Amino acid sequence: MNRRESLKALGLGTLSVAAFLESCKPGSEKLAEDSTGKTESSDYDGTRLPNEIERDKKLNQEKFFDEHEMATITVLADIIIPKDDRSGSASDAGVPAFIEFIVKDMPDHQTPMRGGLRWLDLQCLNRYGKAFVDAGKTNQIEMVTDIAYPTKAKPGMQQGVSFFNLMRNLTATGFFSSKIGIQDVGYMGNTPGKWTGVPADVLKQYGMENMA
């Protein structure tokens, strides 16, 4: 199962990291997958039909979001999953390109995403006189905070809440199905173990520490 199929299976509802990790186990597609859903291996990997491969190539050649929309998606994704001392940010994991691919592959997301991005810019223009990407970090966080918590959102913010829920789910999906995201949660897959001998505390327990 590839990343796109994992997304469809979960229906963009409550994110189950375990389900994504299970779908990415070796034996299906390789984990060295880029943000568009392609792998670094040859086109044909024995898991997908030729027409599926051709369709993905076609989608990769198309462009849905413009530069401003992609810049907004990148800022939002990195607010949702910022870089820390453990791993890179959402954009480091290729999430913006993943979202670009998903909305082409799953067109039902196109109107909610584009409409949400325009709603966000209109709100920021009314509040700060600037589009979201130009509003500055403090104002960006303030705007996101108003739509990130559905039960706390004020009346009139519901379109923004719905958009941010979708954006958050797509970001989490893209991140935790990427190589960076899988490493972030410590998933090892079918990695062979390494025997380093009997642990020191066990040897000591049986009076065999000097035999190590």
Buried (B, 14 or more C-beta within 10 A) or exposed (E): BBBBBBBEEBEBEEBBBEBBBEBBEEEBBEBEBBBBBBBEEEEEEEEBEEEEBEEBEEBBEEEBBEEBBBBBBBBBBBBBBEBEEEBBBBBBBBBBBBBBBBBBBBEEBBEBBBEBBEBBBEBBBEEBEEBBBBBEEEBBEBBBEBBBEEEEBEEEBEBBBBBBBBBBBBBBBBBBBBBBBBBBEEBEEEEEEEEEEBEEEEBEEEEEEEEE
